[in-house]
Amino acid sequence: MADLAIQRQDAMNELQPPLVLGEHTTYHDISKQVSEIVEAPVYKTPLKWYIAVAITGGITLMMVAMFTYLVATGIGVWGNNRPVGWAWDITNFVFWIGIGHAGTLISAILFLFRQRWRTAINRSAEAMTIFAVMCAGLFPLFHTGRPWRAYWLFPIPNTDLNMWQNFRSPLIWDVFAVSTYFTVSALFWFVGLVPDLATLRDRAWAAGHKAKQYIFGSLSLGWRGSARHWQHYEMAYLILAGLSTPLVLSVHTIVSFDFATSVLPGWHTTIFPPYFVAGAIFSGFACVLTLLVIARWVCNLENIITIKHLENMNKIILATGTIVGYAYATEFFIAWYSGNLYERFAFVNRAFGPYWWAYWTMITCNVISPQFFWVKRFRTSVPLMFVLSLVVNVGMWFERFVIIVTSLHRDFLPSSWGYFQPTWVDICTFIGTIGFFLFLFLLFARFLPMIAMAEVKHVLHTQHDMEAHGGRAVNP
């Protein structure tokens, strides 16, 4: 009998979602814990939130000042030179696009594969996607030099028949890919919010808060939780998940075409599309992990965002980090095996040229540091995973820097070789986008539910059903 009980418990552990709620947790407990963060009055908001908003808001104002100075003075205030025409601006663009990939991956692909461990973290990841894409779009917009003419990038009717987009240009592909990705991600995020916004509306009505009731009532689109509403909601969510899934693969693939369709040594390689996608997921999950570790500590969400959630994310970081390391090795092998002297020089120059320090920082952060996650004790250590997630994002920024700058600074003519150094405007602009990203995330965490209450309640319902039926799933 003891062996039978142990086997039954093991079966339940395998079938249950990795959401460890209390034995007597109710739906109301989940609503209360998540909603109280949004409903807290101004004077009960933690002081550390105000301090963080003040700091990130000040950094955001610095970003606005840098872009204003750029437009008033010209692109020359950046460190771009010849032959390094692309430098920190495109590096940061690719970096932020990569950060934005994990949200759609967690929400769409894991939803289609019915991975229940996504439920406590998908909302934050979706919001992170939107904010990261907003940061990414700033750099190519201002890199054009005339951001007020940005509408020229879109195929809209115009009176000048001689002016039209070059649809064979990867930069135009970026415009369509990123704008489509942002639109679908924003719709996906908002549709998932509707049931939770209705919960906040009802709680505001019960508490007598007319203003909140009107705001959340307008945003919840008349949601009443009927069977018909749930049917339409699930169908819309499924369709958006189906649309988002190919976008995860296509957007960063198209971003990689900015480089792969050229004939420049170091860029002209067919491994870039899968390599960029794996790197985007790698950096995106690391950024989500960083934000969730902070959020679960600040908002006391340890029983909803559990160690099991974080451990699963660490496993994906380990897997994608291994793929990225394999891609690094493949690049060097092909450069040697091809017999192309220019390719070989480009990669030897990356590792041992003037930018050797950037290359080996990239290798250390992206290949060596994730290997700690082979050990379960390290995968479940919150301080260590927090530090490693920051290290991974530093390494992924250096990866984009290495790909762009080291491939450009020494071209076919030694007489035109140059060395890129960022200016203070470059550095302040990038720091400003980090502040802008964190500022938006802080506002989101304070004024909107950062946990998908409806989905967590569904997981709790399934968990209680399984406990009541001896570990056997009912209507899985």
Secondary structure, 3 states (H helix, E strand, C coil): CHHHHHHHHHHHHHHCCCCCCCCCCCHHHHHHHHHHHHHCCHHHCCHHHHHHHHHHHHHHHHHHHHHHHHHHHCHHHCCCCCCCCCCHHHHHHHHHHHHCHHHHHHHHHHHHCCCHHHCCCHHHHHHHHHHHHHHHHHHHHHHCCCHHHHHHHCCCCCCCCCCCCCCCCHHHHHHHHHHHHHHHHHHHHHHHHHHHHHHHHHHHHHHCCHHHHHHHHHHCCCCCCCHHHHHHHHHHHHHHHHHHHHHHHHHHHHHHHHHHCCCCCCCCCCCHHHHHHHHHHHHHHHHHHHHHHHHHHHCCCCCCCCHHHHHHHHHHHHHHHHHHHHHHHHHHHHHHHCCCHHHHHHHHHHHHCCCHHHHHHHHHHHHHHHHHHHCHHHHCCHHHHHHHHHHHHHHHHHHHHHHHHHHHCCCCCHHHCCCCCCCHHHHHHHHHHHHHHHHHHHHHHHHCCCCCHHHHHHHHHHHHHHHHCCCCCCCC
